[in-house]
Amino acid sequence: MGGPVAHEYFSACIPDTHPLKNRTRLAARDLANETLYWMPRSVHPAFYDQASDYPHGVGHHTDNLQEARAIIQGIDLAAAHNLGVALVPQSAAHFQRSGVLFKPLTNKLIQIETALFVLRDKMHGDVLEFVNSALSELHAPKTGLQ
């Protein structure tokens, strides 16, 4: 048995001093002149190549895309150190940091899909508990986000 467990849209992680700080949501085009931090190509080259076409299509220059080894590194580089914007899955808002805002992107064409592959007779116990926990966390209301 295998397939998607969840679909998740992206957020822009910005410093609380950013000119767009008062906007509730941002479009990828709003960030066209920003340095963008996101996943390294080495994690999933095919996904990276496909997904990186999208920011280019809305005005981002290739030189503005920077790799962050982990979500938290992107958040730190972009927002905490004011070096640009991190594109992160919306669930990354759980990594709250002082001086950092998470703004959902209006662009629904860019999303990440989480998949799980498991033998049907193994879908119980710890595996089932993991899936239920992950889904619960992804669908939990995000409170206190700006």
C-alpha positions as CSV (number, residue, x, y, z in Angstrom):
1,M,0.0,0.0,0.0
2,G,1.3,3.4,-0.8
3,G,0.4,6.9,-1.6
4,P,0.0,10.4,-0.5
5,V,-0.6,11.0,3.2
6,A,-0.9,14.8,3.0
7,H,-0.5,17.8,0.7
8,E,1.0,20.9,2.2
9,Y,1.4,24.4,0.8
10,F,4.3,26.7,1.3
11,S,4.8,29.8,3.5
12,A,7.3,32.6,3.2
13,C,9.3,33.0,6.4
14,I,10.3,36.7,6.7
15,P,11.8,38.9,9.4
16,D,9.3,41.0,11.4
17,T,11.0,44.1,9.9
18,H,10.3,43.1,6.3
19,P,8.3,45.7,4.2
20,L,5.6,43.0,3.6
21,K,5.2,42.2,7.3
22,N,1.6,43.5,7.5
23,R,0.3,41.4,4.7
24,T,-1.7,38.3,5.7
25,R,-0.6,36.2,2.7
26,L,2.0,36.7,0.0
27,A,2.2,35.7,-3.6
28,A,5.5,34.3,-4.9
29,R,5.6,37.3,-7.3
30,D,5.8,39.6,-4.2
31,L,9.1,38.0,-3.4
32,A,10.7,38.3,-6.9
33,N,13.6,40.5,-5.8
34,E,14.4,38.5,-2.6
35,T,17.0,35.9,-2.0
36,L,15.0,32.7,-1.5
37,Y,16.3,29.9,0.8
38,W,14.8,26.5,0.3
39,M,15.6,22.8,0.1
40,P,18.9,21.5,-1.3
41,R,18.8,19.9,-4.8
42,S,20.6,16.9,-3.4
43,V,17.6,15.9,-1.3
44,H,15.4,15.1,-4.3
45,P,16.9,16.3,-7.7
46,A,13.8,15.6,-9.8
47,F,11.4,17.4,-7.4
48,Y,13.9,20.3,-7.0
49,D,14.2,20.7,-10.8
50,Q,10.5,20.7,-11.3
51,A,9.7,22.9,-8.3
52,S,12.4,25.4,-9.1
53,D,10.8,26.1,-12.5
54,Y,7.9,27.7,-10.6
55,P,9.7,30.5,-8.9
56,H,11.5,31.3,-12.2
57,G,8.1,31.5,-13.9
58,V,7.0,34.2,-11.5
59,G,10.0,36.4,-11.8
60,H,12.7,35.0,-9.6
61,H,16.3,35.0,-11.0
62,T,18.3,31.8,-10.8
63,D,21.0,33.5,-8.7
64,N,18.4,34.4,-6.0
65,L,17.6,30.7,-5.2
66,Q,19.8,29.5,-2.3
67,E,19.9,26.1,-0.7
68,A,19.4,25.6,3.0
69,R,20.4,22.2,4.4
70,A,17.4,22.1,6.7
71,I,14.2,24.1,7.2
72,I,15.5,25.6,10.5
73,Q,18.7,26.8,8.7
74,G,16.6,28.5,6.0
75,I,14.5,30.2,8.7
76,D,17.6,31.4,10.5
77,L,19.4,32.6,7.4
78,A,16.4,34.3,5.9
79,A,14.5,35.8,8.7
80,A,16.5,35.7,11.9
81,H,19.6,37.1,10.2
82,N,17.7,39.2,7.7
83,L,19.4,37.6,4.6
84,G,16.3,37.0,2.5
85,V,13.1,34.9,2.6
86,A,12.8,31.1,3.3
87,L,10.2,29.1,1.4
88,V,9.1,26.5,3.9
89,P,6.2,24.1,4.3
90,Q,3.4,25.7,6.3
91,S,3.9,23.2,9.1
92,A,7.4,24.8,9.7
93,A,5.6,27.6,11.6
94,H,6.0,25.2,14.6
95,F,9.6,26.4,14.6
96,Q,8.6,29.8,16.0
97,R,11.4,32.2,16.5
98,S,11.4,35.8,17.9
99,G,11.4,38.3,15.1
100,V,10.2,35.8,12.5
101,L,6.9,35.8,10.7
102,F,5.3,33.0,8.6
103,K,3.1,34.2,5.7
104,P,1.2,31.6,3.7
105,L,1.7,31.8,-0.1
106,T,-1.3,32.4,-2.2
107,N,0.2,30.3,-4.9
108,K,-1.4,26.8,-4.7
109,L,0.6,25.4,-7.6
110,I,3.6,25.0,-5.4
111,Q,3.1,22.4,-2.7
112,I,4.9,19.5,-1.1
113,E,3.3,16.0,-0.9
114,T,4.2,13.6,1.8
115,A,3.9,9.9,0.8
116,L,4.0,6.7,2.8
117,F,4.7,3.3,1.4
118,V,4.0,0.3,3.7
119,L,2.9,-3.3,3.3
120,R,-0.8,-3.5,3.8
121,D,-0.4,-6.1,6.6
122,K,2.0,-3.8,8.4
123,M,-0.4,-0.8,8.6
124,H,-1.0,-1.2,12.3
125,G,0.7,-0.5,15.6
126,D,3.6,2.0,15.4
127,V,3.1,2.7,11.7
128,L,-0.6,3.5,12.1
129,E,0.2,5.6,15.2
130,F,2.8,7.5,13.2
131,V,0.5,8.2,10.3
132,N,-2.3,9.4,12.6
133,S,0.1,11.6,14.5
134,A,1.6,13.1,11.4
135,L,-1.9,13.8,9.9
136,S,-3.1,15.3,13.2
137,E,-0.1,17.6,13.4
138,L,-0.4,18.7,9.7
139,H,-4.1,19.5,10.1
140,A,-3.9,21.1,13.6
141,P,-5.0,24.7,13.6
142,K,-2.1,27.1,13.5
143,T,-2.5,29.6,16.4
144,G,-0.5,32.6,17.2
145,L,0.9,32.9,13.6
146,Q,1.1,36.3,12.0
